[in-house]
Every structure is written in C-alpha cells, then in structure tokens.
Amino acid sequence: MKTKLILSYFWKLPLCGLVYFIAMAVSGGLLDRLGFETPALPKGTDPGAIALWFVAGSMLLAFVLSFVAGRLRANWLMRWLILAELVWTFAALGMVIESVFFMNTDAVASIINAVYTLLSFLLPSLILALMTALLFPPEQPSKPCLQSLKGFFAGRSLLDWAWRLLLAVAAYPMVYFAFGLLVKPLVGEYYTQGMVELILPTWGQLIPLQLARSLLFLTASLPVIAWWRGSRRSLWVALGMAVFVLTAFMAVITSYWFPWQMRLFHGLELLADGLVYAGVLAVLFRPMPAASQVRMRLAQLEV
C-alpha cells in the first residue's frame, strides 16, 4: 500500500465515521416524524457511550469495505449499490432477524420495533457505502459492468450453478453451528441465565433462522464476487474480513455493555465464520484465473 494512500486513511476513516453518525441521527429524526416510537436503549447503557462506539465501529466498517470497494470492476454507482446492499444485509437485516430470537431487548421486542431498527440503519448504510465508493475507488479503470457479468456466468451450466448454489446456502449454517458449538461452553451461561437481555433459542428456531440468513447473505455476496477484480485469495481475505466486521458490528463491536469474555469469544467465532464462509464462496463462484486454467489443462494432458 502506497504511503500517500495510507496517510489518506487518517482523514477518510474519521470522515466516514462522522457522516455515519450524522446519518444515524437524521434517520432517527425522520422515523420520529413518521410516527415511529423510538425503542428504549438496552438496560444500563449510556447514549453517549453508544454513540462513541458507533462512530468507532463505522470507521472500522469503512476500513474493511475500502478493500472491497477498490476491487470492484464497476463504476461508482454500481459500487455504491453493491456496498450498500452488503452493509445493510449483513449488519442490519441479518443481525436484527437473529436478535429477534437471541435477545429480549426493546429494539426487537415487537415487529414495529424491529422495523424501526431496520429502517434506522438504512440511511446510514447508504451513506457509508456512498462515502466508501467515492473515497476508495479502484486504482485501475473499470471495464463495463456487463462485461464483468459475462465473465462471471461464462462456462457454467444450469446444473453446475444449481449444486453450487445449494452448497453455498448450506455452507453458512454449517459454519455457524460448527464454530458456535466450539464457543458454547465459554458463552452459554450468559444465555441460559438471561444476562444482558439474552435468551437461548431452540434448535427448531435456529436451523430455519440460519438458513434464511444464509439466503440473504448469499444474495448480498454474489454481486461482490461477480464484479470482483482480482484473485480468489484477495476475494477471500477482503470479503471474509468484511463479513466478520459487518456481522460483529452490533453483536460485538458496538455492544460495549456485554461482558468482555463474551465479546472476545463471540468475536473470534464471527471471525472464523466470516473467513471460512468467504473462502467457500470464493472457491464455488470465483472463476479460476486464465493462467491457472491453462496450467491445469497442461497437467491433465501430461497425465
């Protein structure tokens, strides 16, 4: 990374954090005018502390998203839309749906409150994605969007797409449950005792819940893969870290009132989830570079 680019992060990230915070405030004001009642904050929390954590968290969001924005083979408008749906789907929609089953906090205590929480993150997601798309453009000129799509869909039959999509839908729940069971002995007590407004859902709720989230996450991730400029490895790292920070944004990063042990172990769990899930998607959907395809064909001919 060039020195000039590194130095630019010192003003770009705080700017993104400030704009995100302003968008949150504006969003709350607009929802109040529309007649929504603002849900109560979690018990024992301070509004000022929550605001500071949200600003810091949004700067971290902008940082990981910058590596995605700079690799998308599309114009600024398309990059904005791809980033916006990625942010809102993972950090807002997916997390609110999960919170309905894992928490009894007022933010998701009713359908109306859950809708309020979702809508309150819509404008901030759009603004943060716009700032990231504009402040972190690709270093190389982008090819037309349709050309990128043709390369993404080329060379795969309907049957090939079908098994890849089915495996991708099953991947997130499998990853989620595998790492969740590993950390359960370390965090399970917080749920069973109902600490910090937590509850423990049943397996009958968890399985359809994670399948639904998997469908949402796959829908949000495919545009990133389709317009990606770079190798499978770069896609894996950039998308994996983005998924980690997006899913950890409300569950770990900004929930400062959670016990540090819970934030640590859940954070490690979400990091593993994000990297493994992104790795699966990169293998399933990212076309192999042309040079690698040629080497593979030559190796097959030699055999």
C-alpha positions as CSV (number, residue, x, y, z in Angstrom):
1,M,0.0,0.0,0.0
2,K,1.5,3.4,-1.0
3,T,2.4,5.9,1.6
4,K,0.0,8.5,0.2
5,L,-2.9,6.1,0.3
6,I,-2.0,5.0,3.9
7,L,-2.0,8.7,5.0
8,S,-5.3,9.3,3.4
9,Y,-6.9,6.8,5.7
10,F,-6.2,9.1,8.6
11,W,-8.8,11.6,7.3
12,K,-11.0,9.4,5.2
13,L,-12.0,7.0,8.1
14,P,-12.9,9.7,10.6
15,L,-14.9,11.4,7.9
16,C,-16.8,8.2,7.2
17,G,-17.4,7.7,11.0
18,L,-18.7,11.3,11.4
19,V,-21.0,11.0,8.3
20,Y,-22.3,7.7,9.5
21,F,-23.1,9.1,13.0
22,I,-24.9,12.1,11.4
23,A,-26.9,9.8,9.2
24,M,-28.0,7.8,12.2
25,A,-29.2,11.0,13.9
26,V,-31.0,12.1,10.8
27,S,-32.6,8.7,10.3
28,G,-33.9,8.7,13.9
29,G,-35.4,12.2,13.4
30,L,-37.1,11.1,10.2
31,L,-38.6,8.0,11.8
32,D,-39.9,10.1,14.7
33,R,-41.6,12.4,12.2
34,L,-43.2,9.3,10.5
35,G,-44.8,8.4,13.8
36,F,-42.5,5.6,15.0
37,E,-41.8,5.4,18.7
38,T,-38.1,5.1,19.4
39,P,-37.3,1.8,21.2
40,A,-35.7,2.1,24.7
41,L,-31.9,1.6,24.9
42,P,-30.6,-1.6,26.5
43,K,-30.7,-1.6,30.3
44,G,-27.7,0.0,31.9
45,T,-26.3,1.7,28.8
46,D,-25.3,5.3,28.2
47,P,-26.4,7.1,25.0
48,G,-23.1,9.0,24.8
49,A,-21.0,5.8,25.1
50,I,-23.2,4.1,22.5
51,A,-22.6,7.0,20.1
52,L,-18.8,6.8,20.5
53,W,-18.8,3.1,19.9
54,F,-20.9,3.5,16.8
55,V,-18.5,6.2,15.4
56,A,-15.5,3.9,16.1
57,G,-17.3,0.9,14.7
58,S,-18.3,2.8,11.5
59,M,-14.7,3.7,10.9
60,L,-13.8,0.0,11.2
61,L,-16.6,-0.7,8.7
62,A,-15.2,1.8,6.3
63,F,-11.7,0.4,6.6
64,V,-12.7,-3.2,5.7
65,L,-15.1,-2.0,3.0
66,S,-12.3,0.1,1.4
67,F,-10.6,-3.2,0.3
68,V,-13.8,-4.4,-1.3
69,A,-14.6,-1.1,-3.0
70,G,-11.2,-0.8,-4.5
71,R,-11.5,-4.2,-6.2
72,L,-15.0,-3.9,-7.8
73,R,-14.9,-3.8,-11.6
74,A,-17.7,-1.3,-11.9
75,N,-18.5,2.5,-12.0
76,W,-19.0,4.4,-8.7
77,L,-22.8,4.0,-8.9
78,M,-22.7,0.2,-9.2
79,R,-20.0,0.0,-6.5
80,W,-22.2,2.1,-4.2
81,L,-25.2,-0.2,-4.7
82,I,-23.1,-3.3,-4.2
83,L,-21.6,-1.9,-1.0
84,A,-24.9,-0.6,0.3
85,E,-26.7,-3.9,0.0
86,L,-23.8,-5.7,1.5
87,V,-23.7,-3.4,4.6
88,W,-27.4,-3.3,5.2
89,T,-28.0,-7.0,4.6
90,F,-25.2,-8.3,6.9
91,A,-25.0,-5.5,9.6
92,A,-28.7,-4.7,9.8
93,L,-31.1,-7.1,8.3
94,G,-29.3,-10.3,9.2
95,M,-28.5,-9.2,12.7
96,V,-31.9,-7.8,13.5
97,I,-33.5,-11.1,12.4
98,E,-31.1,-13.0,14.6
99,S,-31.7,-10.7,17.5
100,V,-35.4,-11.4,17.5
101,F,-34.5,-15.0,18.6
102,F,-31.5,-14.2,20.8
103,M,-32.5,-11.1,22.7
104,N,-35.4,-9.6,24.5
105,T,-34.2,-6.1,24.2
106,D,-36.7,-3.4,23.3
107,A,-35.1,-2.8,19.8
108,V,-36.7,-6.1,18.6
109,A,-39.4,-6.6,21.2
110,S,-42.1,-6.2,18.6
111,I,-42.5,-6.2,14.8
112,I,-42.8,-2.4,14.8
113,N,-39.7,-2.0,16.9
114,A,-37.7,-4.4,14.7
115,V,-38.9,-2.5,11.6
116,Y,-37.8,0.8,13.3
117,T,-34.3,-0.7,13.9
118,L,-34.0,-1.9,10.4
119,L,-35.1,1.4,8.9
120,S,-32.8,3.3,11.3
121,F,-29.8,1.6,9.7
122,L,-30.9,2.0,6.1
123,L,-29.8,5.7,5.6
124,P,-26.5,5.2,7.4
125,S,-25.8,2.1,5.3
126,L,-26.5,4.0,2.1
127,I,-24.4,7.0,3.2
128,L,-21.4,4.9,4.4
129,A,-21.5,2.8,1.2
130,L,-21.5,6.0,-0.9
131,M,-18.6,7.6,1.0
132,T,-16.6,4.3,0.7
133,A,-17.3,4.0,-3.0
134,L,-16.2,7.7,-3.6
135,L,-13.2,7.8,-1.3
136,F,-11.7,4.4,-2.2
137,P,-12.0,4.0,-5.9
138,P,-10.2,1.3,-7.9
139,E,-6.6,2.1,-8.9
140,Q,-7.3,0.8,-12.5
141,P,-10.1,2.0,-14.8
142,S,-13.2,-0.2,-14.6
143,K,-14.5,-2.2,-17.5
144,P,-18.1,-2.1,-18.4
145,C,-20.4,-3.8,-15.9
146,L,-21.9,-6.2,-18.5
147,Q,-18.5,-7.4,-19.4
148,S,-17.8,-8.4,-15.8
149,L,-21.2,-10.2,-15.6
150,K,-20.5,-12.2,-18.8
151,G,-17.2,-13.4,-17.3
152,F,-19.0,-14.4,-14.1
153,F,-21.6,-16.5,-15.8
154,A,-19.5,-17.9,-18.6
155,G,-18.6,-21.6,-18.7
156,R,-21.1,-23.0,-16.2
157,S,-24.2,-25.0,-17.0
158,L,-27.5,-24.8,-15.1
159,L,-26.7,-28.0,-13.3
160,D,-23.3,-26.6,-12.3
161,W,-25.0,-23.4,-10.9
162,A,-27.6,-25.5,-9.1
163,W,-25.2,-27.6,-7.0
164,R,-23.0,-24.6,-6.2
165,L,-26.0,-22.5,-5.0
166,L,-27.3,-25.4,-2.9
167,L,-23.9,-25.9,-1.3
168,A,-23.5,-22.2,-0.7
169,V,-26.8,-22.0,1.1
170,A,-25.9,-24.9,3.3
171,A,-22.4,-23.5,4.0
172,Y,-23.2,-20.7,6.3
173,P,-25.4,-22.7,8.7
174,M,-22.8,-25.4,8.8
175,V,-20.0,-22.9,9.6
176,Y,-22.2,-21.1,12.1
177,F,-23.1,-24.2,14.0
178,A,-19.6,-25.7,13.9
179,F,-17.9,-22.6,15.5
180,G,-20.9,-21.8,17.6
181,L,-20.7,-25.2,19.3
182,L,-17.0,-24.6,20.0
183,V,-17.6,-21.4,21.9
184,K,-20.8,-22.5,23.5
185,P,-19.1,-23.8,26.7
186,L,-17.5,-20.3,27.0
187,V,-20.6,-18.1,26.5
188,G,-23.6,-20.4,27.0
189,E,-24.0,-19.3,30.6
190,Y,-24.9,-15.8,29.6
191,Y,-27.8,-17.1,27.5
192,T,-29.1,-19.7,29.9
193,Q,-29.1,-17.2,32.8
194,G,-30.7,-14.4,30.7
195,M,-27.9,-12.0,31.3
196,V,-27.7,-8.6,29.4
197,E,-31.1,-9.3,27.8
198,L,-30.1,-12.5,26.1
199,I,-32.2,-15.6,25.5
200,L,-31.5,-19.1,24.1
201,P,-33.5,-20.2,21.1
202,T,-34.3,-23.8,20.3
203,W,-32.8,-25.9,17.5
204,G,-36.2,-25.7,15.8
205,Q,-35.8,-22.0,15.6
206,L,-32.1,-21.9,14.9
207,I,-32.0,-24.1,11.8
208,P,-34.6,-22.2,9.7
209,L,-33.2,-18.9,11.1
210,Q,-29.7,-19.6,9.8
211,L,-30.9,-21.0,6.5
212,A,-32.9,-17.7,6.0
213,R,-29.8,-15.6,6.9
214,S,-27.7,-17.8,4.6
215,L,-30.0,-17.0,1.7
216,L,-29.8,-13.3,2.5
217,F,-26.0,-13.4,2.9
218,L,-25.5,-15.3,-0.4
219,T,-27.7,-12.8,-2.2
220,A,-25.6,-9.9,-0.8
221,S,-22.3,-11.6,-1.6
222,L,-22.8,-12.7,-5.2
223,P,-22.6,-9.1,-6.6
224,V,-19.3,-8.6,-4.9
225,I,-18.0,-11.9,-6.5
226,A,-19.5,-11.1,-9.9
227,W,-17.8,-7.7,-10.1
228,W,-14.6,-8.7,-8.4
229,R,-11.3,-7.7,-9.9
230,G,-8.6,-10.0,-8.5
231,S,-7.7,-13.5,-7.4
232,R,-9.6,-15.9,-5.3
233,R,-7.3,-15.2,-2.4
234,S,-7.8,-11.5,-2.5
235,L,-11.6,-12.1,-2.6
236,W,-11.4,-14.5,0.3
237,V,-9.5,-12.1,2.5
238,A,-11.4,-8.9,1.6
239,L,-14.9,-10.4,1.7
240,G,-14.1,-12.6,4.8
241,M,-12.9,-9.6,6.8
242,A,-15.9,-7.5,5.6
243,V,-18.3,-10.3,6.6
244,F,-16.6,-10.5,10.0
245,V,-16.8,-6.8,10.8
246,L,-20.4,-6.5,9.4
247,T,-21.8,-9.4,11.5
248,A,-19.8,-8.3,14.5
249,F,-20.8,-4.7,14.3
250,M,-23.9,-4.8,16.5
251,A,-23.2,-8.2,18.2
252,V,-19.6,-7.4,19.4
253,I,-18.1,-4.1,18.3
254,T,-20.7,-1.6,19.5
255,S,-22.3,-3.7,22.3
256,Y,-19.9,-2.3,24.9
257,W,-22.1,-3.3,27.8
258,F,-21.6,-7.0,27.0
259,P,-19.1,-8.8,29.2
260,W,-15.6,-8.7,27.7
261,Q,-15.3,-12.5,27.7
262,M,-18.5,-12.8,25.6
263,R,-17.3,-10.1,23.2
264,L,-13.9,-11.8,22.8
265,F,-15.1,-15.4,22.2
266,H,-18.1,-14.3,20.0
267,G,-15.7,-12.1,18.1
268,L,-13.3,-15.0,17.4
269,E,-16.3,-17.1,16.4
270,L,-17.5,-14.5,14.0
271,L,-14.0,-14.0,12.6
272,A,-13.8,-17.8,11.9
273,D,-17.4,-17.7,10.4
274,G,-16.5,-14.9,8.1
275,L,-13.3,-16.2,6.8
276,V,-14.5,-19.8,6.2
277,Y,-17.7,-18.7,4.7
278,A,-16.0,-16.3,2.3
279,G,-13.5,-19.0,1.4
280,V,-16.3,-21.3,0.4
281,L,-17.9,-18.7,-1.7
282,A,-14.6,-17.8,-3.4
283,V,-14.0,-21.4,-4.3
284,L,-17.5,-22.0,-5.5
285,F,-18.1,-18.9,-7.6
286,R,-14.9,-17.0,-8.4
287,P,-13.7,-18.2,-11.8
288,M,-10.2,-19.6,-11.8
289,P,-7.6,-17.2,-13.4
290,A,-6.9,-17.9,-17.1
291,A,-3.2,-18.8,-16.4
292,S,-4.2,-21.3,-13.7
293,Q,-6.7,-22.9,-16.1
294,V,-4.0,-23.3,-18.7
295,R,-1.6,-24.9,-16.2
296,M,-4.3,-27.3,-15.1
297,R,-5.1,-28.3,-18.6
298,L,-1.5,-28.9,-19.4
299,A,-1.1,-31.0,-16.3
300,Q,-4.1,-33.1,-17.3
301,L,-2.6,-33.6,-20.8
302,E,0.7,-34.7,-19.3
303,V,-1.1,-37.3,-17.2
